Each structure stands twice: as C-alpha cells, then as structure tokens.
C-alpha cells in the first residue's frame, strides 16, 4: 500500500476543526441530546480527522423552535430592510476576510483543490451575498386597478405587499458546501425569513464556520441555526416538522422526490434543485482545440461532481474522431492529487462510496458497449482518487448516458444534423443545463430554444451570475435560485383590498 501523505492544512486548522463539533442553535454552540457522531474523512488520504454531532429529533425540534421564536420576535420581524442589508454586507465582508481559511477548510472536507475553492467557491459566495444584500431594500409590491364587476357601486383600492414565508429548512449538498448554503441562506435572510440549515454529512465544516461568522456579524440569535446530521434522521425530521414553512433542497433526484412529497403533505412551500445529465453540443464550425478545452472544463471541473457537468458530449461527425482523441489526451495529462497541492488539476472524489460508484459506472459503460479510451481507474494510493474517463461510441440507450454519475466520466457520441442532436439532447428525463458550441447564430438560437434546459450556454459552460436565475425543468427540479427569482422564492404575496366609498 502506498504511503499516506499527511494533509498540512489539517495541522494548520486543527483547533478550528475541533471547535466545530457542536450544533449552532439560538446563537449558541450546543451539545446534542444524543451521543451519535459522524466521522469526518479527509478525501485526500481517507483518514478520519474529526467527529461531528449527528443531530436527533430533539435537536431538530430545538433548532426549529429557535428559528420560529426569532421569526416572530420584534427584533427580527420589525427589523428595517436597511438593517438586514447592513448585516448581509457585514457577513460578506467577514467571508472575504476569512476567504483563504474557508477555501482551505473546504478542501480538507471536500477534497477540491484549494485554488479552485478560493477562486470559484469563495469569490462567488462573497459576490452573491453582496448581491442579495442589495435586494433587502428593493422588495416591492404593487398597486392594482380593480373593477369588482359583481358590485355595481363602490370605489376600491388594492395593493400587494410581499411577506417573508417564515421558517426555512435549507438542505444542501456536498459538492459546493459553503456556496450552496449561501445560495439559500442569503436570500432567505434578505427577505426576513429565519433558517435551519442542514449541510451534507460528508462536508459540514464550512457551514459550521458560517455559523460563527453569522454570530460575529451581529445577527440576532435564532436567525440562522445549523444542525449536522444524517438525511434519514435529522433531514427527515426537519422536512416533516410542522413549524417549517418552506423547504429548499439541492441534491439527488430520489431524495428530492421524497422531500417534494413531504412538502405537499404538509402544505409547505418548496424549491428543489436536483440532478442533471447535461448535453454539450459541438457544431462543425468550431475548432477541435476549442471543443476539447470546452468539453474538458465542462466535465472535469470539480472532479465532475457538478449537477450541470457536461457529461454527454455530442460532436458533429466531421470532428468526432479528432475531438475524442483530443479530450482523451487532455484527460490523460491531468495532474491528479490532493487539494493542498497547487499543481493539482483533479482532486479526490468526496468519499470511498462515490469513488467506487464512479468506477462501477465506467465498467457498466464498457459492458453496455461503450469504448473506454482512457481513465476510470482508482489510483494506487490512499484517498478517493479516480482518473478522468472518456467513454466513446456511446448511445442514448446506455445507462451511463441516462443516469447521473457525478464524477469525471464523459460519454461522447457523434451526430449528423441539428435536428438529430436536438432529439438526442432531449433524450433524458433531466433538464438542468445544456451548452452549444458554434459561431452560427441561427444554429445557436435553434438549439437553445429547443433543447430542454433551465439554463443554456453558448460557447461556454458552467458560467453563472448572481443575477441570472438558475434551476431545472423536468426531473431536474422545481423553482429557481439566484436573481430576483431567488428572492421571490422566500416571499408570499399578500393582497389587500380596501373599500373607499
């Protein structure tokens, strides 16, 4: 067995990691009512580095009660929009002040390269919180001209006034732990809601650190509560809790369906951002080099652990062989290593289970008839490393083309016409994202208008902005995050009718 390489980041943040071994409820760090714990693994070497609390039903009840009490308290309910804006701006400043530390903590917990975490996760999070801070003072209703046809006489005045939905249960995934948490927490707080946040059990460290920063920013106790725990216990209790008014979830399709059913049963508002099997379409006028670069970043970014990962690559037949060869060479050259190594391009996957799942899918693809050009193997070293895989000559009937793998596995297929590739791209139950690579404006419009996706890119992939709504259609989810849509997801329109005469 290869020698275990110690992670220097853990030594640097050992005291902080040990400090984050409690629940954040009502502005205080509290022990659990139970004794169950969750092991924290370092994906770079597979070693246990800490233990977190596994919250039970009693803990969840305390967190929800804290959020409910804060929501109705004069301190929070009557807080002026300018004050909510100031608090969010203060939180963004604190995240920026501790950005290097948070990026390293994310790498320890998730395995992603520190450089990528700092440039993407942290920079994106900081700007998103500042964007949402601005919205706190820009929530508006409208006045309406009404006729009231059934009443022949009388004069009426009507208006709408949006109100915060209430207590929000926010459940986030392990691939972008801090950023996904803030995608939910920031707009909820901007509108005047309170939150119970449950991070993924595999990657909870930055969410817990966020609790410390929220307290330092000066938020009233109970505005944000953070409980670590397993989905089947803490998560299940949270989504079924009668005092939760809204559920926002990002994660897998099967879990999303269960949460959707629970929300409807309890008549709760809900937003679901679920899986994807995003197509990338390369038209014949694009250079091979541009196609290879685009495809590589589309699938291998964040080790392929991205809901919008371009895992289905459709290449015009005139370019197909050259693109397959180019992307395979690119994948084979990638530097695979721990997140603390500045030379690393592809870090470890999140867990042993995920690494085995990805390799099993590669073997499945081969058994279905796809040709493995490169990769798809565990590296002979401690940690959850899988070499990036390229499966050529796949087809839409294969499970590796239909099912979300959530790893660095690319399936490549040829096409001959625009009409054909639109049909192929629409050949899954998902509809989260898609991209087309072309300089032909007509083709770009035809494809983006006809491929089912919540977001479409032209000559780029995985490019997001705080002002651009994000979410899926079909089995990829319900509702939107980012932009004004994110704010509206935490508001209830309240209509008021006045008789004046």
C-alpha positions in Angstrom: 0.0 0.0 0.0 1.3 3.5 -0.8 2.4 5.7 2.0 -0.3 8.0 3.4 0.5 11.6 2.7 -0.4 13.9 5.6 -2.5 16.9 4.8 -0.7 20.0 6.1 -4.0 22.0 6.0 -5.3 19.9 8.9 -2.4 20.8 11.1 -3.0 24.4 10.3 -6.7 24.3 11.1 -6.8 21.6 13.8 -8.1 23.9 16.6 -10.8 25.2 14.3 -11.9 21.8 13.2 -12.1 20.6 16.8 -14.1 23.7 17.7 -16.8 22.9 15.1 -18.1 19.8 16.9 -21.4 21.1 18.2 -24.7 22.3 16.9 -25.4 26.0 16.3 -28.8 26.8 17.8 -30.2 30.1 19.1 -26.9 31.8 18.6 -25.0 29.3 20.8 -22.9 26.2 20.3 -24.8 23.3 21.9 -24.2 19.6 22.6 -26.6 17.1 21.1 -29.3 15.5 23.1 -27.9 12.2 21.9 -24.5 10.6 21.6 -24.3 9.6 17.9 -21.5 11.2 15.9 -20.4 11.5 12.2 -16.8 10.7 11.2 -15.2 13.4 9.1 -12.9 12.0 6.4 -10.1 13.7 4.5 -10.7 12.7 0.9 -7.0 13.2 0.1 -5.9 10.2 2.2 -9.1 8.6 3.6 -8.2 9.3 7.2 -10.7 10.3 9.9 -9.9 13.8 11.1 -12.8 14.7 13.3 -16.2 13.8 14.6 -19.3 15.9 14.2 -22.7 15.7 16.0 -25.4 13.6 14.4 -28.5 15.6 15.4 -31.5 13.7 16.6 -35.2 14.6 16.7 -34.8 16.6 19.9 -32.0 18.7 18.4 -34.0 19.4 15.3 -37.0 20.5 17.4 -34.8 22.9 19.3 -33.4 24.4 16.1 -36.8 24.9 14.5 -38.3 26.3 17.7 -35.4 28.8 17.8 -36.0 29.8 14.2 -39.7 30.2 14.9 -39.2 32.3 18.0 -36.8 34.6 16.2 -39.1 34.9 13.2 -41.9 36.3 15.3 -39.8 38.3 17.7 -39.9 42.1 17.4 -36.1 42.2 16.9 -36.2 40.3 13.6 -39.8 40.8 12.4 -39.7 44.6 12.7 -36.1 45.0 11.5 -35.8 47.6 8.8 -34.6 46.4 5.3 -31.6 48.7 5.6 -30.5 46.8 8.7 -30.9 43.4 7.0 -28.9 44.8 4.1 -26.2 46.0 6.5 -26.0 42.6 8.3 -25.6 40.8 5.0 -22.9 43.2 3.8 -21.1 42.6 7.1 -21.4 38.9 6.6 -19.9 39.2 3.1 -17.0 41.2 4.5 -16.3 38.6 7.1 -16.4 35.8 4.5 -14.0 37.8 2.4 -11.7 38.4 5.4 -11.6 34.6 6.1 -11.7 33.5 2.4 -8.3 31.8 2.4 -9.2 29.9 5.6 -12.6 28.9 4.3 -11.1 27.7 1.0 -8.7 25.5 2.8 -11.4 24.2 5.1 -13.5 23.3 2.0 -10.5 21.5 0.5 -10.0 19.5 3.7 -13.7 18.5 3.9 -14.5 18.1 0.2 -11.2 17.3 -1.5 -11.3 20.0 -4.1 -8.2 22.0 -4.9 -7.7 25.0 -2.7 -7.0 27.2 -5.7 -10.3 26.3 -7.2 -12.2 26.7 -4.0 -10.7 30.1 -3.4 -11.3 31.4 -7.0 -14.7 29.9 -7.6 -16.5 28.9 -4.4 -15.3 31.8 -2.2 -15.3 34.6 -4.7 -18.7 33.5 -6.0 -20.1 33.3 -2.5 -18.8 36.7 -1.5 -20.3 38.4 -4.5 -23.6 36.5 -4.1 -24.1 37.6 -0.5 -23.4 41.2 -1.5 -25.9 40.9 -4.4 -28.5 39.6 -2.1 -27.8 42.3 0.5 -28.9 44.8 -2.1 -32.2 43.0 -2.6 -33.2 43.5 1.1 -34.1 47.2 0.3 -35.7 46.5 -3.1 -38.6 44.2 -2.3 -41.7 45.7 -3.7 -45.4 45.1 -4.1 -47.8 46.9 -6.5 -51.0 48.9 -6.6 -53.7 47.5 -8.8 -56.7 49.0 -10.5 -59.7 46.8 -9.7 -63.2 46.8 -11.0 -65.1 44.3 -8.8 -67.7 43.6 -11.5 -70.2 42.0 -9.2 -70.6 45.2 -7.3 -72.3 48.0 -9.4 -71.3 50.7 -6.9 -68.4 51.3 -4.8 -64.8 52.5 -5.0 -61.9 50.2 -4.1 -58.2 50.4 -3.7 -56.0 47.3 -3.9 -52.3 46.6 -3.4 -50.0 43.7 -2.8 -47.3 43.5 -0.1 -44.8 40.6 -0.2 -44.2 39.0 3.2 -41.5 36.6 4.3 -42.6 32.9 4.1 -41.4 32.1 7.6 -39.1 29.4 8.9 -37.0 27.8 6.1 -35.4 24.4 6.2 -32.3 24.5 3.9 -30.7 21.2 3.0 -27.5 21.5 0.9 -25.2 19.0 -1.0 -21.6 18.1 -0.5 -20.1 19.3 -3.8 -20.2 23.1 -3.1 -20.9 23.1 0.6 -20.5 26.8 1.5 -21.7 28.3 -1.8 -24.8 26.2 -1.9 -25.6 27.1 1.8 -25.3 30.8 1.0 -27.4 30.4 -2.1 -30.2 29.5 0.3 -29.3 31.4 3.5 -28.6 34.8 1.9 -31.9 35.4 0.1 -33.9 33.9 3.0 -32.3 36.4 5.4 -32.7 39.3 3.0 -36.4 38.8 2.9 -36.8 38.4 6.7 -37.1 34.7 7.0 -35.2 32.6 9.5 -33.3 29.4 8.6 -32.4 26.0 9.9 -29.5 24.8 7.7 -28.6 21.1 7.4 -25.4 20.6 5.5 -24.5 17.3 3.9 -23.0 14.9 6.5 -19.9 14.4 4.2 -19.0 18.1 4.2 -20.3 20.2 7.1 -17.2 22.2 8.2 -17.7 25.4 6.3 -21.4 25.5 7.1 -20.5 25.4 10.8 -17.8 28.0 10.4 -20.5 30.1 8.7 -22.4 30.0 12.0 -19.5 31.6 13.8 -19.4 34.4 11.2 -23.1 35.0 11.4 -22.8 35.5 15.1 -19.8 37.8 14.6 -21.7 39.8 12.1 -24.3 40.6 14.8 -27.4 38.7 13.7 -30.0 38.1 16.4 -29.8 34.6 18.0 -32.0 32.1 16.1 -31.9 33.8 12.7 -29.6 31.0 11.4 -29.4 27.6 13.1 -27.1 24.9 11.9 -27.6 21.2 12.6 -25.3 18.5 11.3 -26.8 15.0 10.9 -27.9 12.3 8.6 -30.6 12.7 6.0 -32.7 9.8 7.2 -32.9 11.2 10.8 -32.2 14.9 11.0 -33.2 15.7 7.5 -36.3 13.7 7.6 -37.4 15.3 10.9 -36.7 18.7 9.5 -38.8 18.4 6.3 -41.7 16.9 8.2 -41.6 19.5 11.1 -45.0 21.3 11.4 -43.3 24.6 12.2 -41.2 24.7 9.0 -42.9 26.8 6.3 -40.5 26.3 3.4 -38.1 23.7 2.3 -35.2 24.4 -0.1 -33.2 21.4 -1.2 -30.3 20.8 -3.5 -29.3 17.1 -4.1 -30.3 13.9 -5.8 -33.5 13.1 -7.6 -34.6 10.3 -5.3 -34.2 12.4 -2.2 -35.8 15.4 -3.9 -38.9 13.3 -4.7 -39.3 12.3 -1.1 -38.9 15.9 0.1 -41.4 17.1 -2.5 -44.0 14.5 -1.3 -43.4 15.6 2.3 -43.7 19.2 1.5 -47.0 18.7 -0.3 -48.3 16.5 2.5 -47.5 19.3 5.0 -48.6 22.1 2.5 -45.1 23.7 2.7 -43.6 25.8 0.0 -40.6 24.1 -1.6 -37.8 24.5 -4.1 -35.9 21.6 -5.5 -32.7 21.8 -7.4 -32.0 18.2 -8.4 -29.8 16.2 -10.8 -28.6 16.8 -14.3 -27.2 15.0 -17.3 -26.3 18.0 -19.3 -25.5 17.8 -23.0 -22.7 19.7 -24.7 -23.2 20.1 -28.4 -20.2 20.8 -30.7 -21.2 22.1 -34.2 -18.9 21.6 -37.2 -17.7 25.2 -37.4 -15.9 25.0 -34.0 -12.2 24.2 -33.9 -11.1 20.9 -32.4 -9.0 22.8 -29.8 -11.9 24.9 -28.7 -14.1 21.8 -28.4 -11.6 19.9 -26.4 -11.0 22.8 -24.0 -14.7 23.4 -23.5 -15.5 19.7 -23.0 -12.7 19.2 -20.5 -13.8 22.1 -18.4 -17.4 21.1 -18.7 -16.9 17.6 -17.3 -13.8 17.6 -15.2 -14.3 20.8 -13.2 -14.7 19.9 -9.5 -13.9 16.3 -10.3 -17.1 16.1 -12.3 -19.1 16.5 -9.1 -21.3 19.2 -10.6 -25.0 19.0 -11.2 -24.5 20.9 -14.5 -21.5 18.8 -15.6 -21.4 18.3 -19.4 -21.4 14.6 -19.1 -22.9 14.0 -22.5 -20.8 15.3 -25.3 -22.4 15.3 -28.8 -19.9 16.1 -31.5 -20.6 16.6 -35.2 -19.3 13.6 -37.1 -16.9 15.6 -39.1 -15.0 16.5 -35.9 -15.8 13.4 -33.8 -12.6 11.4 -34.1 -10.3 14.4 -33.6 -12.3 15.6 -30.6 -12.4 12.2 -28.9 -8.6 11.9 -29.4 -8.0 15.4 -28.1 -10.2 15.0 -25.0 -8.7 11.7 -24.2 -5.2 13.2 -24.4 -6.3 16.1 -22.2 -7.7 13.7 -19.6 -4.6 11.6 -19.5 -2.4 14.6 -18.9 -4.3 16.0 -16.0 -2.5 16.3 -12.7 -4.3 14.3 -10.1 -3.5 14.9 -6.5 -4.6 16.4 -3.1 -6.3 19.7 -2.9 -3.5 21.3 -1.0 -1.0 20.8 -3.9 -1.1 23.9 -6.1 -0.3 21.7 -9.2 -3.4 19.6 -8.8 -6.0 19.9 -11.5 -8.2 17.0 -10.4 -8.6 16.3 -6.7 -10.1 13.2 -5.0 -13.8 12.4 -5.0 -15.8 13.1 -1.9 -15.8 9.6 -0.4 -15.0 5.9 -0.8 -18.6 5.2 -1.8 -18.5 7.8 -4.5 -15.2 6.6 -5.9 -16.5 3.1 -6.1 -19.7 4.2 -7.7 -17.9 6.1 -10.4 -15.7 3.2 -11.3 -18.7 0.9 -11.3 -20.4 3.1 -13.9 -17.3 3.0 -16.1 -17.3 -0.8 -16.0 -21.1 -0.7 -16.7 -20.5 1.6 -19.8 -18.0 -0.9 -21.1 -20.4 -3.8 -20.6 -23.0 -1.8 -22.5 -20.7 -1.5 -25.5 -19.0 1.9 -25.0 -15.3 2.1 -25.7 -13.1 3.2 -22.8 -10.5 5.4 -24.3 -8.8 6.4 -21.1 -9.2 6.6 -17.3 -11.9 5.3 -15.0 -9.5 3.6 -12.6 -8.7 4.0 -8.9 -5.2 5.4 -8.3 -2.9 3.2 -6.3 -2.6 5.5 -3.3 -4.7 6.3 -0.2 -7.6 8.6 -0.8 -10.5 8.6 -3.2 -8.8 9.3 -6.5 -10.3 8.2 -9.8 -8.6 9.0 -13.2 -10.8 11.0 -15.6 -12.6 8.7 -18.0 -13.7 9.1 -21.6 -16.2 6.6 -23.0 -16.6 6.9 -26.8 -19.1 5.4 -29.2 -21.8 5.5 -26.5 -25.5 5.9 -27.3 -28.6 7.3 -25.7 -29.9 3.9 -24.6 -27.0 3.2 -22.3 -27.4 3.8 -18.5 -24.1 5.7 -18.5 -25.8 8.2 -20.8 -29.1 8.3 -19.0 -28.0 8.3 -15.3 -26.2 11.0 -13.3 -22.7 9.6 -12.4 -21.4 12.7 -10.6 -17.8 12.1 -11.3 -15.2 12.7 -14.0 -16.8 10.4 -16.6 -17.5 11.7 -20.2 -19.6 9.9 -22.7 -19.0 11.0 -26.4 -21.4 10.5 -29.3 -21.5 11.6 -32.9 -24.4 13.4 -34.7 -25.1 14.4 -38.3 -27.7 17.2 -38.2 -29.1 19.9 -35.9 -32.5 18.2 -35.8 -30.9 14.9 -34.8 -28.8 16.4 -32.0 -31.7 18.3 -30.5 -33.6 15.0 -30.3 -30.6 13.3 -28.7 -30.0 16.1 -26.2 -33.6 15.9 -25.1 -33.4 12.1 -24.7 -33.2 12.1 -20.9 -35.6 12.8 -18.0 -33.3 15.6 -16.8 -33.3 19.3 -18.0 -30.9 21.3 -15.9 -28.4 22.7 -18.3 -27.0 22.5 -21.8 -24.4 24.2 -24.0 -23.8 24.6 -27.7 -20.5 25.5 -29.3 -20.9 27.3 -32.6 -20.4 30.6 -34.3 -23.6 30.1 -36.4 -26.1 32.4 -34.8 -29.0 30.6 -36.4 -27.9 27.2 -35.0 -27.3 28.7 -31.6 -30.8 30.0 -31.4 -32.4 26.9 -32.8 -30.6 24.7 -30.3 -31.1 26.8 -27.2 -34.8 27.3 -27.9 -35.4 23.6 -28.5 -33.2 21.7 -26.0 -35.0 21.3 -22.7 -32.9 23.0 -20.0 -33.3 25.6 -17.2 -30.1 27.3 -18.4 -28.4 27.2 -21.8 -24.9 28.4 -22.6 -23.3 29.3 -26.0 -19.6 28.8 -26.3 -19.2 28.4 -22.6 -20.3 26.1 -19.8 -20.8 26.3 -16.1 -20.9 30.1 -16.2 -23.2 31.6 -13.6 -24.0 35.1 -12.3 -25.9 36.2 -9.2 -28.4 38.0 -11.4 -29.2 35.0 -13.6 -31.9 32.6 -12.4 -30.7 29.0 -12.1 -32.7 25.8 -11.9 -34.1 22.9 -13.9 -37.0 21.6 -15.8 -38.3 18.1 -15.9 -36.7 15.8 -13.3 -34.0 18.4 -12.6 -36.2 20.3 -10.2 -38.8 22.8 -9.3 -38.2 26.5 -8.8 -35.2 28.8 -9.3 -32.3 30.1 -7.3 -30.2 33.2 -8.0 -31.6 36.5 -9.3 -34.9 38.0 -8.4 -36.4 34.5 -8.6 -34.4 33.5 -5.6 -35.8 36.4 -3.6 -39.4 35.6 -4.7 -39.0 32.0 -3.5 -38.9 33.2 0.1 -41.8 35.6 -0.1 -45.6 35.2 0.0 -47.6 37.8 -2.0 -50.2 39.3 0.4 -53.2 41.0 -1.4 -55.1 43.8 0.3 -58.5 45.2 -0.9 -59.9 48.4 0.6 -63.4 49.9 0.0 -63.1 53.6 -0.1 -66.7 54.5 -1.0 
